[in-house]
Amino acid sequence: MTPDERERMAILCERIAKEKNLTKFMELVEQLNDLLKHKEQRLRS
């Protein structure tokens, strides 16, 4: 995972923890899942 991706993940996790709007929460979780999927794909390669 690149430093930028790590930073993005930390920011997303912080925002997810604080988010009170369900729609926005789900959008943030989807973004985090995308980051994790990309990492998984790189690890499998």
Phi and psi in radians as a Rosetta constraint file:
Dihedral C 1 N 2 CA 2 C 2 CIRCULARHARMONIC -1.298 0.35
Dihedral N 2 CA 2 C 2 N 3 CIRCULARHARMONIC 2.801 0.35
Dihedral C 2 N 3 CA 3 C 3 CIRCULARHARMONIC -1.001 0.35
Dihedral N 3 CA 3 C 3 N 4 CIRCULARHARMONIC -0.652 0.35
Dihedral C 3 N 4 CA 4 C 4 CIRCULARHARMONIC -1.118 0.35
Dihedral N 4 CA 4 C 4 N 5 CIRCULARHARMONIC -0.715 0.35
Dihedral C 4 N 5 CA 5 C 5 CIRCULARHARMONIC -1.158 0.35
Dihedral N 5 CA 5 C 5 N 6 CIRCULARHARMONIC -0.695 0.35
Dihedral C 5 N 6 CA 6 C 6 CIRCULARHARMONIC -1.082 0.35
Dihedral N 6 CA 6 C 6 N 7 CIRCULARHARMONIC -0.748 0.35
Dihedral C 6 N 7 CA 7 C 7 CIRCULARHARMONIC -1.119 0.35
Dihedral N 7 CA 7 C 7 N 8 CIRCULARHARMONIC -0.769 0.35
Dihedral C 7 N 8 CA 8 C 8 CIRCULARHARMONIC -1.058 0.35
Dihedral N 8 CA 8 C 8 N 9 CIRCULARHARMONIC -0.720 0.35
Dihedral C 8 N 9 CA 9 C 9 CIRCULARHARMONIC -1.107 0.35
Dihedral N 9 CA 9 C 9 N 10 CIRCULARHARMONIC -0.763 0.35
Dihedral C 9 N 10 CA 10 C 10 CIRCULARHARMONIC -1.094 0.35
Dihedral N 10 CA 10 C 10 N 11 CIRCULARHARMONIC -0.744 0.35
Dihedral C 10 N 11 CA 11 C 11 CIRCULARHARMONIC -1.121 0.35
Dihedral N 11 CA 11 C 11 N 12 CIRCULARHARMONIC -0.784 0.35
Dihedral C 11 N 12 CA 12 C 12 CIRCULARHARMONIC -1.063 0.35
Dihedral N 12 CA 12 C 12 N 13 CIRCULARHARMONIC -0.788 0.35
Dihedral C 12 N 13 CA 13 C 13 CIRCULARHARMONIC -1.064 0.35
Dihedral N 13 CA 13 C 13 N 14 CIRCULARHARMONIC -0.734 0.35
Dihedral C 13 N 14 CA 14 C 14 CIRCULARHARMONIC -1.099 0.35
Dihedral N 14 CA 14 C 14 N 15 CIRCULARHARMONIC -0.782 0.35
Dihedral C 14 N 15 CA 15 C 15 CIRCULARHARMONIC -1.168 0.35
Dihedral N 15 CA 15 C 15 N 16 CIRCULARHARMONIC -0.690 0.35
Dihedral C 15 N 16 CA 16 C 16 CIRCULARHARMONIC -1.063 0.35
Dihedral N 16 CA 16 C 16 N 17 CIRCULARHARMONIC -0.759 0.35
Dihedral C 16 N 17 CA 17 C 17 CIRCULARHARMONIC -1.085 0.35
Dihedral N 17 CA 17 C 17 N 18 CIRCULARHARMONIC -0.523 0.35
Dihedral C 17 N 18 CA 18 C 18 CIRCULARHARMONIC -1.712 0.35
Dihedral N 18 CA 18 C 18 N 19 CIRCULARHARMONIC -0.277 0.35
Dihedral C 18 N 19 CA 19 C 19 CIRCULARHARMONIC -1.179 0.35
Dihedral N 19 CA 19 C 19 N 20 CIRCULARHARMONIC 2.339 0.35
Dihedral C 19 N 20 CA 20 C 20 CIRCULARHARMONIC -1.913 0.35
Dihedral N 20 CA 20 C 20 N 21 CIRCULARHARMONIC -0.327 0.35
Dihedral C 20 N 21 CA 21 C 21 CIRCULARHARMONIC -1.499 0.35
Dihedral N 21 CA 21 C 21 N 22 CIRCULARHARMONIC 2.113 0.35
Dihedral C 21 N 22 CA 22 C 22 CIRCULARHARMONIC -1.056 0.35
Dihedral N 22 CA 22 C 22 N 23 CIRCULARHARMONIC -0.731 0.35
Dihedral C 22 N 23 CA 23 C 23 CIRCULARHARMONIC -1.091 0.35
Dihedral N 23 CA 23 C 23 N 24 CIRCULARHARMONIC -0.832 0.35
Dihedral C 23 N 24 CA 24 C 24 CIRCULARHARMONIC -1.146 0.35
Dihedral N 24 CA 24 C 24 N 25 CIRCULARHARMONIC -0.688 0.35
Dihedral C 24 N 25 CA 25 C 25 CIRCULARHARMONIC -0.986 0.35
Dihedral N 25 CA 25 C 25 N 26 CIRCULARHARMONIC -0.832 0.35
Dihedral C 25 N 26 CA 26 C 26 CIRCULARHARMONIC -1.141 0.35
Dihedral N 26 CA 26 C 26 N 27 CIRCULARHARMONIC -0.649 0.35
Dihedral C 26 N 27 CA 27 C 27 CIRCULARHARMONIC -1.089 0.35
Dihedral N 27 CA 27 C 27 N 28 CIRCULARHARMONIC -0.760 0.35
Dihedral C 27 N 28 CA 28 C 28 CIRCULARHARMONIC -1.139 0.35
Dihedral N 28 CA 28 C 28 N 29 CIRCULARHARMONIC -0.722 0.35
Dihedral C 28 N 29 CA 29 C 29 CIRCULARHARMONIC -1.097 0.35
Dihedral N 29 CA 29 C 29 N 30 CIRCULARHARMONIC -0.702 0.35
Dihedral C 29 N 30 CA 30 C 30 CIRCULARHARMONIC -1.081 0.35
Dihedral N 30 CA 30 C 30 N 31 CIRCULARHARMONIC -0.708 0.35
Dihedral C 30 N 31 CA 31 C 31 CIRCULARHARMONIC -1.112 0.35
Dihedral N 31 CA 31 C 31 N 32 CIRCULARHARMONIC -0.723 0.35
Dihedral C 31 N 32 CA 32 C 32 CIRCULARHARMONIC -1.126 0.35
Dihedral N 32 CA 32 C 32 N 33 CIRCULARHARMONIC -0.748 0.35
Dihedral C 32 N 33 CA 33 C 33 CIRCULARHARMONIC -1.045 0.35
Dihedral N 33 CA 33 C 33 N 34 CIRCULARHARMONIC -0.694 0.35
Dihedral C 33 N 34 CA 34 C 34 CIRCULARHARMONIC -1.069 0.35
Dihedral N 34 CA 34 C 34 N 35 CIRCULARHARMONIC -0.761 0.35
Dihedral C 34 N 35 CA 35 C 35 CIRCULARHARMONIC -1.048 0.35
Dihedral N 35 CA 35 C 35 N 36 CIRCULARHARMONIC -0.777 0.35
Dihedral C 35 N 36 CA 36 C 36 CIRCULARHARMONIC -1.175 0.35
Dihedral N 36 CA 36 C 36 N 37 CIRCULARHARMONIC -0.627 0.35
Dihedral C 36 N 37 CA 37 C 37 CIRCULARHARMONIC -1.117 0.35
Dihedral N 37 CA 37 C 37 N 38 CIRCULARHARMONIC -0.726 0.35
Dihedral C 37 N 38 CA 38 C 38 CIRCULARHARMONIC -1.117 0.35
Dihedral N 38 CA 38 C 38 N 39 CIRCULARHARMONIC -0.694 0.35
Dihedral C 38 N 39 CA 39 C 39 CIRCULARHARMONIC -1.126 0.35
Dihedral N 39 CA 39 C 39 N 40 CIRCULARHARMONIC -0.773 0.35
Dihedral C 39 N 40 CA 40 C 40 CIRCULARHARMONIC -1.037 0.35
Dihedral N 40 CA 40 C 40 N 41 CIRCULARHARMONIC -0.753 0.35
Dihedral C 40 N 41 CA 41 C 41 CIRCULARHARMONIC -1.070 0.35
Dihedral N 41 CA 41 C 41 N 42 CIRCULARHARMONIC -0.711 0.35
Dihedral C 41 N 42 CA 42 C 42 CIRCULARHARMONIC -1.169 0.35
Dihedral N 42 CA 42 C 42 N 43 CIRCULARHARMONIC -0.662 0.35
Dihedral C 42 N 43 CA 43 C 43 CIRCULARHARMONIC -1.193 0.35
Dihedral N 43 CA 43 C 43 N 44 CIRCULARHARMONIC -0.582 0.35
Dihedral C 43 N 44 CA 44 C 44 CIRCULARHARMONIC -1.311 0.35
Dihedral N 44 CA 44 C 44 N 45 CIRCULARHARMONIC -0.350 0.35
